């Protein structure tokens, strides 16, 4: 049997909450601003702003309503708002609604993204400039999606 005939049954491993120094548990509801230099996992509900220098993971039951700024954002749950990141990954159970400013975007089959997207040159600039996001929303540099919901399997 050739190497291309081989089937694997390995399932993707989801990062455990214990691998993160900052974590919001499933039963937690938080309003405000979290700023951290460590990796963060949200399994509860956060209304406000999250800013960090490392990876942010939103668990399957996690919800963020507000602004997110991190080097990498992985979404199993839901984010509604503005995301400013180098890499955004929306997993099959993930839903992102709002404007994203990114270098790289990965959407697994079943993942949902609904919003506008600004690429590369915008990364890192919006969280530090008050009002900059609103002024960029109407420029030609932002891509407006024609369909309200795009699923990866439809692309």
C-alpha positions as CSV (number, residue, x, y, z in Angstrom):
1,X,0.0,0.0,0.0
2,X,1.4,3.4,-1.0
3,X,1.7,6.3,1.3
4,X,-1.2,8.0,-0.4
5,X,-3.5,5.0,0.3
6,X,-3.0,5.2,4.0
7,X,-5.9,6.5,6.1
8,X,-5.4,8.0,9.5
9,X,-8.0,8.2,12.2
10,X,-6.2,10.9,14.2
11,X,-8.5,13.6,15.4
12,X,-7.4,17.2,15.8
13,X,-6.4,18.0,19.3
14,X,-8.1,20.9,21.0
15,X,-5.9,22.9,23.3
16,X,-6.9,22.4,27.0
17,X,-7.5,25.3,29.2
18,X,-4.6,24.2,31.4
19,X,-2.2,25.3,28.7
20,X,-3.1,28.9,29.1
21,X,-2.1,31.3,31.9
22,X,-5.2,33.4,31.4
23,X,-8.6,31.7,31.2
24,X,-12.3,32.6,31.5
25,X,-14.3,29.5,32.5
26,X,-17.7,28.4,31.1
27,X,-19.6,29.7,34.1
28,X,-17.9,33.1,34.0
29,X,-19.4,36.3,32.6
30,X,-16.9,39.2,32.4
31,X,-17.4,42.8,31.3
32,X,-14.4,45.1,30.8
33,X,-10.9,45.0,29.3
34,X,-8.5,42.1,29.5
35,X,-4.9,42.9,28.6
36,X,-2.3,40.1,28.8
37,X,1.0,39.1,27.5
38,X,0.2,35.4,27.9
39,X,-2.0,33.0,25.8
40,X,-5.6,33.3,26.7
41,X,-8.6,31.0,26.5
42,X,-12.3,32.2,26.8
43,X,-14.9,29.5,27.5
44,X,-17.3,31.9,29.2
45,X,-18.8,35.2,28.0
46,X,-16.8,38.4,27.7
47,X,-18.3,41.7,26.8
48,X,-15.6,44.4,26.2
49,X,-12.1,44.2,24.9
50,X,-9.4,41.6,24.9
51,X,-5.8,42.5,23.9
52,X,-2.8,40.3,24.1
53,X,0.5,39.5,22.5
54,X,-0.1,35.8,22.1
55,X,-2.8,33.3,21.0
56,X,-6.4,33.8,22.0
57,X,-8.7,30.8,21.8
58,X,-12.5,31.1,22.1
59,X,-13.8,27.7,23.2
60,X,-17.0,26.1,21.7
61,X,-19.1,27.7,24.4
62,X,-17.1,30.9,24.5
63,X,-18.6,34.2,23.4
64,X,-16.8,37.5,22.9
65,X,-18.9,40.7,22.2
66,X,-16.5,43.5,21.5
67,X,-13.0,44.1,20.3
68,X,-10.2,41.5,20.0
69,X,-6.5,42.2,19.4
70,X,-4.0,39.3,19.5
71,X,-1.2,37.8,17.4
72,X,-3.4,34.8,16.7
73,X,-7.1,34.2,17.2
74,X,-8.7,30.7,17.0
75,X,-12.5,30.5,17.2
76,X,-14.4,27.4,18.2
77,X,-17.2,29.5,19.7
78,X,-18.5,33.0,18.7
79,X,-17.1,36.5,18.3
80,X,-19.2,39.5,17.5
81,X,-17.2,42.7,16.9
82,X,-13.9,43.8,15.6
83,X,-10.8,41.5,15.3
84,X,-7.3,42.8,14.7
85,X,-4.8,39.9,14.3
86,X,-2.1,38.5,12.2
87,X,-3.9,35.1,11.9
88,X,-7.5,34.3,12.3
89,X,-8.7,30.7,12.3
90,X,-12.4,29.9,12.4
91,X,-13.0,26.3,13.3
92,X,-16.0,24.2,12.0
93,X,-18.0,25.2,15.1
94,X,-16.9,28.8,15.0
95,X,-18.9,31.9,14.1
96,X,-17.4,35.4,13.6
97,X,-19.6,38.4,12.9
98,X,-18.0,41.8,12.3
99,X,-15.0,43.5,10.8
100,X,-11.7,41.7,10.7
101,X,-8.2,43.2,10.0
102,X,-5.8,40.3,9.3
103,X,-2.7,38.9,7.5
104,X,-4.0,35.4,7.2
105,X,-7.5,33.8,7.4
106,X,-8.4,30.1,7.7
107,X,-12.0,28.9,7.8
108,X,-12.7,25.2,8.3
109,X,-15.6,23.6,6.6
110,X,-18.7,24.5,8.6
111,X,-17.1,27.7,10.1
112,X,-19.1,30.9,9.5
113,X,-17.8,34.4,8.8
114,X,-20.1,37.4,8.3
115,X,-18.6,40.8,7.9
116,X,-15.9,42.9,6.2
117,X,-12.3,42.1,5.8
118,X,-9.2,44.3,5.6
119,X,-5.9,42.5,4.9
120,X,-2.2,42.9,5.7
121,X,-1.5,46.6,5.9
122,X,-4.1,47.1,8.5
123,X,-2.8,44.6,11.1
124,X,-1.9,46.3,14.4
125,X,-2.9,49.7,13.4
126,X,-6.5,49.9,14.7
127,X,-6.3,49.1,18.3
128,X,-3.9,51.9,18.9
129,X,-5.8,54.6,16.9
130,X,-9.1,55.7,18.4
131,X,-11.7,56.0,15.7
132,X,-9.5,54.6,13.0
133,X,-11.7,51.5,12.5
134,X,-14.8,53.6,11.8
135,X,-12.9,55.8,9.2
136,X,-11.6,52.7,7.4
137,X,-15.0,51.0,7.1
138,X,-16.0,53.1,4.2
139,X,-12.8,53.0,2.2
140,X,-12.2,50.9,-0.9
141,X,-9.5,49.0,1.0
142,X,-12.2,47.0,2.8
143,X,-13.9,44.1,1.1
144,X,-17.6,43.9,1.5
145,X,-19.0,40.4,1.2
146,X,-22.0,39.9,-1.1
147,X,-23.5,37.1,1.0
148,X,-24.5,37.6,4.6
149,X,-23.1,34.2,5.6
150,X,-20.2,32.4,3.8
151,X,-19.6,28.8,4.8
152,X,-16.2,27.3,3.9
153,X,-17.8,24.4,2.2
154,X,-19.7,26.8,-0.2
155,X,-16.5,28.5,-1.3
